[in-house]
Amino acid sequence: MELRVGHVRVLIKEGDITEEDVDAIVNPANSLMVMGGGVAGAIKRKGGDVIEREALRHAPVSVGEAVATTAGRLKARHVIHAPTMERPAMRTTAEKVRRATKAALLLAARMGLRSVALPAMGAGVGGLPVRDSVRAMLSALRDNLDRLSGLQEVRLVAWGRDAYREFVEAAKEFGEG
């Protein structure tokens, strides 16, 4: 599914975020930058320990801030780490996801990136329902368009068919809102 939010093309797809060939993928991190489980663990396994070692040098990173690292063996050029929770395995909220997404997108824009891919921020380990996550991410994109001039494409990557259906439903609801 594809939609436009201002000047940005938003592509919603099912897949593995660690396989995305974009300028950056976004890691819904914890403030300590420990990459143990969920998306962070998958990024570390596929891209290598170098990503976590580099991220740890920036710790702690508050919710609402973001840092970028290299992407190791991933196809993406960078990993943007945007905490959705303060400590590993904490529950998160839609507001924290909105703040984390905003921080990731603004950092991507400052870096001059044209394409980024995000998972359902906060929906795995963080326990947020997928639809709430997607609505918060799209809201962050819409509310900060004027500061994202170079960004051309945002991919929202759903892990599995059920999650993909939730992404699509949330996007439809967002478009009607």
C-alpha positions in Angstrom: 0.0 0.0 0.0 1.2 3.5 -0.8 0.1 6.9 0.3 1.4 10.4 0.4 1.8 12.5 3.5 2.7 16.0 2.1 5.7 15.6 -0.1 6.7 12.2 1.3 5.8 8.9 -0.3 4.8 6.4 2.4 5.1 2.8 1.4 3.5 0.2 3.7 4.9 -3.3 3.2 5.3 -6.7 4.8 8.9 -7.8 5.3 12.1 -7.8 7.3 13.4 -4.4 8.1 16.9 -5.7 8.3 16.6 -6.4 4.5 15.6 -2.9 3.5 17.8 -1.1 1.0 17.4 2.5 2.2 19.5 5.3 3.5 18.6 4.3 7.1 16.5 1.9 9.1 15.2 3.0 12.5 15.7 1.0 15.6 13.1 1.5 18.3 15.7 1.5 21.0 15.9 1.8 24.7 17.7 4.7 26.3 20.6 2.5 27.3 21.2 1.4 23.7 21.3 -2.2 24.6 20.3 -4.3 21.5 19.0 -7.5 23.1 15.6 -8.4 21.7 12.9 -7.5 19.2 13.9 -5.4 16.2 17.1 -4.2 17.9 18.2 -7.8 18.4 17.5 -8.6 14.8 19.4 -5.6 13.6 22.4 -6.6 15.7 22.3 -10.3 14.6 22.1 -9.4 10.9 24.3 -6.2 10.9 26.9 -7.2 13.5 28.0 -6.3 17.0 29.7 -3.1 15.6 26.2 -1.4 15.5 25.6 -2.0 19.2 29.2 -1.0 20.2 28.8 2.3 18.3 25.3 2.9 19.8 26.5 2.2 23.3 29.0 5.1 23.0 26.1 7.5 22.8 24.2 6.1 25.8 22.1 7.2 27.6 19.8 8.6 24.9 16.5 10.1 26.1 13.1 9.3 24.6 12.6 12.1 22.1 16.2 12.1 20.9 17.9 9.9 18.3 21.5 8.9 17.3 22.9 7.4 14.1 25.4 4.6 13.7 26.9 2.7 10.8 24.8 -0.2 9.6 27.5 -3.0 9.6 26.5 -5.7 7.2 23.0 -4.4 6.5 21.9 -3.1 3.1 21.0 0.3 4.7 23.8 2.8 5.1 22.8 3.9 8.6 20.9 2.8 11.7 19.0 5.5 13.5 18.4 4.6 17.1 15.4 6.3 18.6 14.4 5.2 22.1 10.7 4.4 22.7 11.5 3.3 26.3 14.0 4.2 29.0 15.1 0.7 29.9 15.1 -2.6 28.1 11.8 -4.5 28.0 9.7 -1.6 29.3 6.2 -0.9 28.2 5.8 2.2 26.0 3.1 4.6 24.9 1.8 6.2 21.7 3.2 9.6 22.9 6.7 8.1 23.3 6.5 6.5 19.9 5.4 9.8 18.4 8.4 11.5 20.0 10.8 8.8 19.0 9.6 8.8 15.4 9.9 12.6 15.2 13.4 12.4 16.5 14.4 9.8 14.0 12.8 11.6 11.0 14.4 15.0 12.0 17.8 13.3 12.4 17.4 11.7 9.0 16.6 15.1 7.5 19.6 16.7 9.2 21.8 14.0 7.7 20.4 14.7 4.2 18.9 11.2 3.9 16.2 10.6 1.3 14.8 7.2 2.4 14.1 5.6 5.8 12.4 2.5 6.9 10.7 2.0 10.3 9.1 -1.0 12.0 6.1 -0.7 14.2 7.8 1.4 16.8 7.1 0.2 20.3 4.7 -2.5 19.2 6.9 -5.6 19.9 8.8 -5.5 23.2 7.1 -2.2 24.1 3.7 -3.8 24.0 1.9 -1.0 22.1 -0.9 -2.2 19.8 0.3 -2.1 16.1 -2.5 0.3 15.1 -1.6 2.8 17.8 2.1 2.6 16.8 1.3 3.3 13.1 -1.0 6.1 13.9 1.6 7.7 16.2 4.3 7.3 13.5 2.1 8.8 10.7 1.2 11.7 13.1 4.8 12.5 13.7 5.5 12.5 10.0 2.5 14.8 9.2 3.3 17.2 12.1 6.9 17.7 11.1 6.7 17.8 7.3 8.0 21.4 7.1 11.3 20.2 8.7 11.7 17.2 6.4 12.3 18.8 3.0 14.9 16.3 1.7 13.1 13.2 2.9 11.3 11.5 -0.1 10.3 8.1 1.1 9.3 6.5 4.4 8.8 2.8 4.4 6.7 1.3 7.2 7.7 -2.3 7.4 5.4 -4.8 9.0 6.7 -8.1 10.3 4.2 -10.7 9.2 0.8 -10.7 7.4 -1.3 -9.9 10.5 0.9 -6.9 11.3 0.7 -5.8 7.7 -3.2 -5.8 7.9 -3.0 -3.7 11.0 -0.6 -1.2 9.3 -3.0 -0.9 6.4 -6.1 -0.4 8.6 -4.2 2.2 10.7 -3.1 4.1 7.6 -6.7 4.1 6.3 -8.0 5.4 9.6 -5.2 8.1 9.6 -6.2 9.2 6.1 -9.8 9.6 7.1 -8.9 11.5 10.3 
